[in-house]
């Protein structure tokens, strides 16, 4: 079933892309890996909540979660668990979601 909410589709693709690579991280970094995976799914959950409940706090939570994901992924790069190229690609995906949420909030402000 195709999601009609564009931002949800984008978030799902981002989850799929990041998730398949994060699973390859050693279990020595289990906490970091779990935080990344949980945060990815929390982003999707809050996108749906923001759409259904029309509450700005969920959109703001998505922004916070994306910032945390960027931090976790930077940590992975610093620990050489992912390459700089992967980090930049992940950042691009997350930035697109971030921009979509910001636009959504600006649209509703008017």
C-alpha positions, 0 to 999 in steps of 0.5 A: 500500500502506497502512502499518500503522505509524501513526507511519510514515503520519504521517511520510509525510504530513508529508514530503509536506506540507513537501516540496511547499512546500520545492521552491519555495525558491530554489536560492540556499538549496540547502544549506538546502533539501537538509538539510530534505529529507534530514532528512525522509527520515531521520526516516522511515528511523529510524522504520522502523529503530526499529520493526524493530530495537526499538532506542531509539537510532533513536527518539532519532535521530528526536527529534534530527532533528525538532529539526534540522528545526525549526531549519532551518524557523525559519531559512527563516522568518527568511530569509522563505523561508516564512511564519510560518503555514507554519512554525507548521503544519510545527511542528505536524506535527513536534510530533505525530511528536515526541510519538508517539515520546516516547510510544513510548519511555515505553511501552517503558520500562515 
